[in-house]
Amino acid sequence: MSNASLIRFRLLLSLFAALSVVVSSVPAAADDVQQDGSWVIKEGRYVRLVTDLPDSPSLAQWVEAFDAAVPLWAHYWGRNPSEMNDWRVTAYLMVDKTKFVAAGTLPRTLPDFRFGYQAGDRIWVLHQPEDYYNRHLLLHEGAHAITAHLFGGGGPPWFMEGTAEWMSTHNWQPAAAQPTTPLPNVPPLAIGIVPASSAMAQGWGRIELIESARKQNRVLGIESVMKYGDSAHREVEPYAWSWLAATLLDMYPLYREVRREAGSSASDRSPQFNSNFYGKLRTQWPVLSARWHMLAHDIDYGWDPSRQAIELDTSLPPLGEKIAMKLDTSHSWQSAPISLMAGQSVQITADGRFTIRKPWRADEFDIDDLDALLLGGAASAVPASTATDGDQSRRDWYSEADGITIHYYRGQPIGKLVARLLPMKQSGSGPYLRPLEDVAIGRSGMITAKEDSWLLLKVNEPPSGYADNEGELVVELSPAN
């Protein structure tokens, strides 16, 4: 992704923020703890952090990140950040809960919680081993708090927790860690993102939970996620599915607008909230459900919504005669201009070369291994230009439809043409969707539909791999029966 695209992407993501919270009726906590050696207190513009941790630079950075998030949350809801000038949260970050109970800052009447809790303008977070996850939890509960302040609630559990979770999943680059020449206009905090790697979101683990469920054929339909009850989020996995629902709703402009409008009704936790939400998207629901199925199957670190969004048309004609389409190799799944009926087979052939890696991605390859592959006669990996032996990492690399076998993703070479049949009616066993299967096509292959389906095609890449791809494949589709 170019610097300009990265800037636009991060700025867009930075507009999204808090959408959840239940305002609990709890007794007032004692907020007059003093810096007497028992506590460390950090004062920010929008948050007062009280903790029994020893002082460290991380505490100041967590406060800095919280302060950076508030204007973004306000902006997302169409509010001027100046409206939040008089709003402030007290956050208790706890190692020893009993110490806070004794001080009167953790009311005994609060329900038991594993990670964090919010009531009004107070939040409580249990300290975690990971720097990222502590910051994430503070932002998560802060997202609840600002939504309670603006709307009096956060909606039903899937909406409340999913939106707060999504609005607190972030990239953070404090001022002290900024590069010598930072990108212009890029804020230190970006929210509503999919982390680039697990190392950049230590302790979070939502994608791993979804991946585990996927391997066990336990992918929930979005309707099942929307039915979560009040006790569902005592476990961690519902946070992952709720976050994924919020991710889907932000990927497409129409869904995003409905989601933002729903904030004005966030005080409603009754079934009517879901009825109203569904009603606004009723005509879109078959496509929305199919997109959910795809997202749940494919979500991974480095997810780039701009390259992963899928255009689906419910009125495509069935395949009748041979047709050709151009496949953009810089984008993930793309729908063929035809549908396949149950029992119909299609022969797929592909031709063309495209750039699979730019020099700035060369560190992903072992150059010696790549040379060995090329010298051994691998037909699909071709250097884009001649270079001296010492200059190999500065070359672009081409691929053809069979891919480059030096690097694999989900069992197939990167760059290889793959196909997927996406049922036009989503179904499964109970709350779970049926698994989706990918078929490796390469230069030529055939696939048969078991039910009426969209035919989707892409070159195989991890989600973060499409940014430096350039070129097209010409794909021909012919009836095979």
C-alpha positions as CSV (number, residue, x, y, z in Angstrom):
1,M,0.0,0.0,0.0
2,S,1.4,3.4,-0.9
3,N,2.0,6.0,1.8
4,A,-0.9,8.1,0.5
5,S,-3.2,5.0,0.6
6,L,-2.0,4.2,4.1
7,I,-2.7,7.7,5.3
8,R,-6.2,7.7,3.8
9,F,-6.8,4.2,5.3
10,R,-5.7,5.1,8.8
11,L,-7.5,8.4,8.8
12,L,-10.7,6.7,7.7
13,L,-10.3,4.1,10.4
14,S,-9.6,6.7,13.0
15,L,-13.1,8.1,12.6
16,F,-14.8,5.1,14.2
17,A,-15.4,4.8,17.9
18,A,-17.4,3.9,20.9
19,L,-20.9,2.4,20.6
20,S,-21.8,0.6,23.8
21,V,-22.5,0.3,27.5
22,V,-25.0,-0.5,30.1
23,V,-25.2,2.1,32.8
24,S,-25.4,0.1,36.0
25,S,-26.9,1.5,39.2
26,V,-24.0,1.1,41.7
27,P,-23.1,3.1,44.8
28,A,-20.7,5.9,44.4
29,A,-17.1,4.9,44.7
30,A,-14.6,6.9,46.7
31,D,-12.7,9.0,44.2
32,D,-10.5,11.0,46.6
33,V,-7.6,8.6,46.7
34,Q,-4.3,10.5,47.0
35,Q,-0.8,10.0,45.8
36,D,0.4,8.8,49.2
37,G,2.6,6.0,48.1
38,S,-0.3,3.4,48.0
39,W,-1.5,4.6,44.5
40,V,-0.1,5.9,41.3
41,I,-2.4,8.5,39.8
42,K,-2.0,9.8,36.2
43,E,-4.1,12.8,35.1
44,G,-5.2,13.2,31.5
45,R,-7.6,15.5,29.8
46,Y,-10.4,12.9,29.7
47,V,-9.3,10.3,32.1
48,R,-7.9,10.0,35.6
49,L,-6.0,6.7,36.0
50,V,-5.7,5.2,39.5
51,T,-3.6,2.1,39.9
52,D,-1.7,0.0,42.4
53,L,1.0,-0.7,39.7
54,P,4.4,0.9,40.2
55,D,5.0,4.0,38.1
56,S,6.2,3.4,34.6
57,P,6.2,5.1,31.2
58,S,3.4,2.7,30.1
59,L,0.9,4.4,32.5
60,A,1.4,7.8,31.0
61,Q,1.1,6.3,27.5
62,W,-2.2,4.6,28.3
63,V,-3.6,7.9,29.5
64,E,-2.2,9.5,26.3
65,A,-3.9,6.9,24.2
66,F,-7.2,7.3,26.0
67,D,-7.1,11.1,25.5
68,A,-6.3,10.6,21.8
69,A,-9.3,8.2,21.4
70,V,-12.0,10.5,22.8
71,P,-12.1,13.0,19.9
72,L,-12.2,10.1,17.5
73,W,-15.1,8.6,19.3
74,A,-17.0,11.9,19.3
75,H,-16.3,12.5,15.6
76,Y,-17.6,9.1,14.7
77,W,-20.9,9.9,16.3
78,G,-21.1,13.2,14.5
79,R,-20.3,15.2,17.6
80,N,-17.9,18.0,17.9
81,P,-15.0,17.0,20.3
82,S,-15.5,20.3,22.1
83,E,-18.8,18.8,23.4
84,M,-16.7,16.4,25.5
85,N,-14.7,19.1,27.2
86,D,-16.5,18.6,30.5
87,W,-16.6,14.8,30.3
88,R,-14.0,12.8,32.2
89,V,-13.7,9.2,33.3
90,T,-12.0,7.7,36.4
91,A,-10.3,4.5,35.5
92,Y,-9.1,2.0,38.1
93,L,-6.4,-0.4,36.8
94,M,-6.1,-3.1,39.4
95,V,-3.5,-5.7,40.3
96,D,-4.9,-6.5,43.7
97,K,-8.7,-6.1,43.7
98,T,-9.0,-6.4,47.5
99,K,-7.0,-3.2,47.9
100,F,-9.5,-1.3,45.8
101,V,-12.4,-2.8,47.7
102,A,-10.8,-1.7,51.0
103,A,-10.4,1.8,49.7
104,G,-14.0,2.0,48.6
105,T,-13.1,2.4,44.9
106,L,-14.4,-1.0,43.9
107,P,-18.0,-1.4,45.1
108,R,-18.8,-4.9,46.4
109,T,-22.2,-4.7,44.6
110,L,-20.5,-4.8,41.2
111,P,-20.9,-8.1,39.3
112,D,-17.8,-10.3,39.0
113,F,-15.8,-9.6,35.9
114,R,-12.8,-11.2,34.3
115,F,-11.3,-8.2,32.4
116,G,-13.1,-4.9,32.8
117,Y,-16.3,-3.2,33.7
118,Q,-18.0,0.2,33.2
119,A,-20.6,2.0,35.1
120,G,-21.4,5.6,34.3
121,D,-18.1,7.6,34.2
122,R,-16.1,5.0,36.1
123,I,-14.3,2.0,34.6
124,W,-12.4,-0.9,36.2
125,V,-9.8,-3.0,34.4
126,L,-7.9,-5.9,35.8
127,H,-4.2,-5.6,34.9
128,Q,-2.9,-7.9,32.1
129,P,0.6,-9.0,31.4
130,E,0.6,-7.4,27.9
131,D,1.0,-3.7,27.3
132,Y,-1.3,-3.8,24.3
133,Y,-4.1,-5.6,26.1
134,N,-4.1,-3.2,29.0
135,R,-4.4,-0.3,26.6
136,H,-7.1,-2.2,24.7
137,L,-9.2,-2.9,27.8
138,L,-9.0,0.7,28.9
139,L,-10.1,1.9,25.5
140,H,-12.9,-0.8,25.4
141,E,-14.4,0.3,28.7
142,G,-13.9,4.0,27.7
143,A,-15.9,3.3,24.5
144,H,-18.7,1.9,26.7
145,A,-18.5,5.0,28.9
146,I,-18.7,7.6,26.1
147,T,-21.6,5.8,24.5
148,A,-23.5,5.7,27.8
149,H,-22.8,9.4,28.1
150,L,-24.1,10.2,24.6
151,F,-26.9,7.8,24.2
152,G,-27.7,6.3,27.6
153,G,-26.7,2.7,26.7
154,G,-25.1,0.5,24.1
155,G,-27.8,-1.7,22.6
156,P,-28.1,-5.5,22.9
157,P,-24.9,-7.5,23.8
158,W,-23.7,-8.2,20.3
159,F,-23.9,-4.5,19.3
160,M,-22.7,-3.2,22.6
161,E,-19.7,-5.4,23.0
162,G,-18.9,-5.7,19.3
163,T,-18.7,-2.0,18.8
164,A,-16.7,-1.3,21.9
165,E,-14.4,-4.1,21.0
166,W,-14.0,-2.9,17.4
167,M,-13.5,0.7,18.5
168,S,-10.7,-0.3,20.9
169,T,-8.8,-2.5,18.6
170,H,-6.0,-0.1,17.6
171,N,-2.5,0.8,16.5
172,W,-0.6,3.1,18.9
173,Q,2.6,5.0,18.2
174,P,3.3,7.4,21.0
175,A,5.2,10.6,20.3
176,A,8.4,9.1,21.8
177,A,8.3,6.3,19.3
178,Q,7.5,8.3,16.2
179,P,9.9,7.7,13.2
180,T,12.4,10.5,12.4
181,T,10.2,11.5,9.5
182,P,6.6,10.5,10.5
183,L,3.9,10.3,7.8
184,P,2.1,13.6,7.6
185,N,-1.3,13.9,9.2
186,V,-1.2,10.4,10.6
187,P,-2.4,10.4,14.3
188,P,-0.5,8.4,16.9
189,L,-3.7,6.4,17.6
190,A,-5.7,4.5,14.9
191,I,-8.8,2.7,16.0
192,G,-11.1,0.3,14.3
193,I,-8.3,-1.6,12.6
194,V,-7.3,-5.2,12.2
195,P,-3.9,-5.7,13.7
196,A,-1.1,-6.4,11.2
197,S,0.2,-9.3,13.3
198,S,-0.4,-11.1,16.5
199,A,2.8,-9.6,17.8
200,M,1.3,-6.1,17.4
201,A,-1.8,-7.1,19.5
202,Q,-0.4,-9.4,22.2
203,G,-3.0,-10.7,24.6
204,W,-6.0,-9.8,22.4
205,G,-6.4,-13.2,20.6
206,R,-9.8,-12.6,18.8
207,I,-8.6,-13.8,15.5
208,E,-7.1,-17.0,17.0
209,L,-10.5,-17.7,18.6
210,I,-12.2,-17.4,15.3
211,E,-9.6,-19.5,13.6
212,S,-10.0,-22.3,16.2
213,A,-13.8,-22.3,15.7
214,R,-13.3,-22.4,12.0
215,K,-11.0,-25.5,12.2
216,Q,-13.7,-27.2,14.4
217,N,-16.5,-26.2,11.9
218,R,-18.1,-24.0,14.5
219,V,-18.5,-20.8,12.4
220,L,-21.5,-19.0,13.8
221,G,-24.1,-17.4,11.5
222,I,-24.5,-13.6,12.0
223,E,-28.0,-14.2,13.2
224,S,-26.7,-16.4,16.0
225,V,-24.3,-13.7,17.1
226,M,-27.2,-11.2,17.2
227,K,-29.0,-13.4,19.6
228,Y,-26.4,-13.3,22.3
229,G,-27.9,-12.9,25.7
230,D,-26.7,-10.8,28.7
231,S,-24.5,-13.6,30.1
232,A,-22.8,-14.6,26.8
233,H,-19.8,-12.3,27.2
234,R,-18.8,-13.9,30.5
235,E,-16.7,-16.0,28.1
236,V,-14.1,-14.5,25.7
237,E,-15.2,-16.1,22.4
238,P,-18.4,-14.0,22.1
239,Y,-16.2,-10.9,22.1
240,A,-14.5,-12.3,19.0
241,W,-17.7,-12.9,17.1
242,S,-19.2,-9.6,18.2
243,W,-16.0,-7.8,17.0
244,L,-16.2,-9.6,13.7
245,A,-19.8,-8.4,13.2
246,A,-18.7,-4.9,13.9
247,T,-15.9,-5.3,11.4
248,L,-18.3,-6.5,8.7
249,L,-20.7,-3.6,9.3
250,D,-17.8,-1.1,8.8
251,M,-16.6,-2.7,5.6
252,Y,-19.5,-1.5,3.4
253,P,-20.9,2.0,3.3
254,L,-24.6,1.1,3.6
255,Y,-24.0,-1.2,6.6
256,R,-21.8,1.4,8.2
257,E,-24.4,4.1,7.9
258,V,-27.1,1.9,9.5
259,R,-24.7,1.0,12.3
260,R,-24.0,4.6,13.0
261,E,-27.7,5.5,13.0
262,A,-28.4,2.7,15.4
263,G,-26.3,4.6,18.0
264,S,-29.2,6.9,18.6
265,S,-31.2,3.9,19.8
266,A,-28.5,2.5,22.0
267,S,-30.5,2.8,25.1
268,D,-32.8,0.1,23.8
269,R,-31.7,-3.4,24.7
270,S,-35.0,-5.0,23.8
271,P,-35.6,-7.3,20.8
272,Q,-37.0,-4.3,19.0
273,F,-33.5,-3.0,18.5
274,N,-32.6,-6.0,16.4
275,S,-35.9,-5.9,14.6
276,N,-35.3,-2.3,13.6
277,F,-31.7,-3.0,12.6
278,Y,-32.7,-5.9,10.4
279,G,-35.6,-3.9,8.9
280,K,-33.2,-1.3,7.6
281,L,-31.1,-4.0,5.9
282,R,-33.8,-6.5,5.0
283,T,-33.3,-6.3,1.3
284,Q,-29.6,-6.6,1.7
285,W,-29.6,-9.5,4.1
286,P,-28.9,-12.4,1.7
287,V,-25.7,-10.6,0.5
288,L,-24.9,-9.5,4.0
289,S,-25.1,-13.1,5.3
290,A,-22.9,-14.3,2.4
291,R,-20.3,-11.6,3.1
292,W,-20.3,-12.6,6.8
293,H,-19.7,-16.2,5.8
294,M,-16.7,-15.1,3.7
295,L,-15.3,-12.8,6.4
296,A,-15.6,-15.5,9.1
297,H,-13.7,-18.0,6.8
298,D,-11.0,-15.6,5.7
299,I,-10.3,-13.1,8.6
300,D,-6.6,-13.0,9.5
301,Y,-4.0,-10.5,10.7
302,G,-3.2,-7.8,8.2
303,W,-6.7,-7.6,6.9
304,D,-7.2,-4.7,4.5
305,P,-10.9,-3.9,4.1
306,S,-10.3,-1.9,1.0
307,R,-8.9,-5.0,-0.8
308,Q,-11.2,-7.6,0.8
309,A,-14.6,-6.1,0.2
310,I,-16.7,-8.4,-2.1
311,E,-19.2,-7.2,-4.6
312,L,-22.1,-9.8,-4.9
313,D,-25.1,-9.6,-7.2
314,T,-28.1,-11.8,-6.5
315,S,-29.4,-11.5,-10.1
316,L,-26.4,-12.9,-12.1
317,P,-27.3,-15.0,-15.1
318,P,-26.3,-18.7,-15.0
319,L,-23.3,-19.8,-17.0
320,G,-24.4,-20.5,-20.6
321,E,-21.5,-20.2,-22.9
322,K,-17.8,-19.5,-22.6
323,I,-17.0,-16.1,-21.2
324,A,-13.9,-14.3,-20.2
325,M,-13.2,-11.9,-17.3
326,K,-10.2,-10.0,-16.0
327,L,-9.0,-10.7,-12.5
328,D,-7.4,-7.8,-10.6
329,T,-4.5,-9.4,-8.7
330,S,-4.3,-6.5,-6.2
331,H,-7.7,-7.4,-4.8
332,S,-8.9,-10.5,-2.9
333,W,-12.0,-12.4,-3.9
334,Q,-13.9,-11.2,-7.0
335,S,-17.2,-12.6,-8.3
336,A,-17.4,-14.0,-11.7
337,P,-20.1,-12.3,-13.9
338,I,-22.2,-15.5,-13.8
339,S,-23.7,-17.8,-11.3
340,L,-23.6,-21.6,-11.1
341,M,-26.7,-23.7,-10.7
342,A,-26.8,-26.8,-8.6
343,G,-24.9,-29.6,-10.4
344,Q,-23.3,-27.3,-12.9
345,S,-19.6,-27.6,-13.6
346,V,-17.3,-25.0,-15.0
347,Q,-13.9,-25.3,-16.7
348,I,-11.6,-22.5,-15.6
349,T,-8.4,-21.4,-17.5
350,A,-6.1,-18.5,-16.7
351,D,-3.4,-16.7,-18.6
352,G,-1.1,-13.8,-17.8
353,R,1.7,-12.6,-15.6
354,F,1.6,-10.1,-12.7
355,T,3.8,-8.7,-10.0
356,I,3.6,-10.7,-6.8
357,R,6.2,-8.8,-4.7
358,K,7.8,-5.4,-4.7
359,P,11.3,-4.8,-3.4
360,W,10.0,-3.4,-0.1
361,R,8.5,-6.8,0.6
362,A,11.6,-8.7,-0.3
363,D,12.5,-9.4,3.4
364,E,9.7,-12.1,3.4
365,F,11.8,-14.2,1.0
366,D,15.0,-16.1,1.6
367,I,16.9,-14.9,-1.5
368,D,19.2,-17.9,-1.6
369,D,16.2,-20.2,-1.6
370,L,14.5,-18.1,-4.3
371,D,17.5,-18.3,-6.5
372,A,17.6,-22.1,-6.1
373,L,14.0,-22.3,-7.1
374,L,14.5,-20.1,-10.1
375,L,17.7,-22.0,-11.2
376,G,15.8,-25.2,-10.8
377,G,13.4,-24.2,-13.4
378,A,10.3,-23.1,-11.5
379,A,8.1,-21.8,-14.4
380,S,5.9,-19.5,-12.4
381,A,8.5,-17.3,-10.6
382,V,10.2,-15.0,-13.0
383,P,12.4,-11.9,-12.2
384,A,10.8,-8.7,-13.5
385,S,14.2,-7.3,-14.5
386,T,17.8,-8.4,-14.7
387,A,20.1,-7.6,-11.8
388,T,23.4,-8.5,-10.4
389,D,23.6,-11.3,-7.9
390,G,24.0,-8.8,-5.1
391,D,20.9,-6.8,-6.2
392,Q,18.2,-9.5,-6.1
393,S,16.2,-8.1,-3.3
394,R,15.7,-4.9,-5.3
395,R,13.8,-6.6,-8.1
396,D,10.0,-7.0,-8.6
397,W,8.9,-10.6,-8.9
398,Y,6.4,-11.9,-11.4
399,S,4.0,-14.8,-10.9
400,E,1.7,-16.7,-13.3
401,A,-1.5,-18.5,-12.4
402,D,0.3,-21.5,-10.9
403,G,1.9,-19.2,-8.2
404,I,5.3,-19.2,-6.6
405,T,6.1,-22.3,-4.7
406,I,8.7,-20.7,-2.4
407,H,6.0,-19.2,-0.2
408,Y,2.7,-20.7,0.8
409,Y,-0.5,-19.4,2.4
410,R,-3.2,-21.9,3.7
411,G,-1.5,-24.8,1.9
412,Q,-1.2,-23.2,-1.6
413,P,1.6,-21.2,-3.3
414,I,1.2,-17.5,-3.2
415,G,0.0,-16.2,-6.5
416,K,-1.9,-19.4,-7.5
417,L,-5.4,-18.9,-8.9
418,V,-8.0,-20.3,-6.5
419,A,-11.8,-20.6,-6.7
420,R,-14.5,-20.8,-4.2
421,L,-18.2,-21.5,-4.5
422,L,-20.3,-19.4,-2.1
423,P,-23.9,-20.6,-1.7
424,M,-26.5,-18.0,-2.4
425,K,-28.5,-19.4,0.6
426,Q,-26.4,-19.7,3.7
427,S,-27.2,-22.8,5.7
428,G,-25.6,-25.2,8.2
429,S,-26.2,-27.3,11.2
430,G,-27.9,-25.5,14.1
431,P,-26.2,-22.1,14.7
432,Y,-23.1,-23.1,12.6
433,L,-22.5,-22.5,8.9
434,R,-21.2,-25.1,6.6
435,P,-17.5,-24.9,5.8
436,L,-16.4,-23.1,2.6
437,E,-14.0,-25.0,0.4
438,D,-11.3,-23.5,-1.9
439,V,-10.2,-25.3,-5.0
440,A,-6.7,-24.7,-6.4
441,I,-7.1,-23.9,-10.1
442,G,-3.7,-22.5,-11.3
443,R,-3.6,-22.4,-15.1
444,S,-6.5,-24.8,-15.5
445,G,-9.1,-26.6,-13.4
446,M,-12.7,-27.5,-13.0
447,I,-15.2,-27.0,-10.2
448,T,-18.8,-28.3,-9.7
449,A,-21.5,-26.5,-7.7
450,K,-23.5,-28.6,-5.3
451,E,-26.1,-25.8,-4.9
452,D,-26.8,-22.5,-6.6
453,S,-23.7,-20.5,-5.9
454,W,-21.6,-17.5,-6.7
455,L,-18.2,-18.3,-8.3
456,L,-15.4,-16.4,-6.6
457,L,-11.8,-16.2,-7.8
458,K,-8.6,-14.7,-6.5
459,V,-4.8,-15.2,-6.5
460,N,-3.7,-16.8,-3.3
461,E,-2.2,-14.3,-0.8
462,P,-2.4,-13.6,2.9
463,P,-4.6,-10.5,3.5
464,S,-1.6,-8.2,3.8
465,G,-0.1,-9.5,0.5
466,Y,-2.3,-7.7,-2.1
467,A,-1.0,-4.2,-1.5
468,D,2.1,-4.6,-3.8
469,N,0.5,-6.8,-6.5
470,E,0.1,-5.3,-10.0
471,G,-1.5,-6.7,-13.1
472,E,-4.3,-8.9,-14.2
473,L,-5.1,-12.5,-15.2
474,V,-7.4,-13.2,-18.1
475,V,-9.7,-16.0,-16.9
476,E,-12.0,-18.0,-19.2
477,L,-15.1,-19.8,-17.9
478,S,-16.6,-22.6,-20.0
479,P,-19.5,-25.0,-19.3
480,A,-18.1,-28.4,-18.5
481,N,-21.3,-30.4,-18.6
